[in-house]
Amino acid sequence: MMQDLYGQYNHSLDAKNRVSVPFRFRERLGEHFVITQGLNGCLFVFPEDEFQRLAEMLNSLPMAKGQALQHFFFSGAADVEPDKNGRVILPAHLKKYAGIDKDVVISGCGRRAEIWNEEEWNRRQAGLTAADVTAMMEELNI
């Protein structure tokens, strides 16, 4: 069973559009993993088995209801394998989707990681208050 991903790491893309995936994340994501479009303009990074779980859920939906979600998550997905230095190439279409030019934040989110444009990450984090978190926790009975 995979351990959850947590933590936040700041990295920069190199001239070949490669980004270093933190060692701790690589240990948990495995030798191959999937990067796809995420919510709110970020990229989702899934271990293969977690992406397969998502695929099974989406494929079980009636076509009329599931088609848009299947397009969103599957069409832009990229299977990646880190090089010996732990870097993966971010495909151009995923960079464009997430507005990534250079600096990124890689954030652990339980069973997946997220890759954010650093400016967007900082903007979103600055707008999240302790009161917001408290309200969300109360709404979910946590």
Secondary structure, 3 states (H helix, E strand, C coil): CCCCECCEEEEECCCCCEEECCHHHHHHHCCCEEEEECHHHCEEEEEHHHHHHHHHHHHCCCHHHHHHHHHHHHCCCEEECCCCCCEEECCHHHHHHHCCCCEEEEEECECCEEEEEHHHHHHHHHCCCHHHHHHHHHHCCC
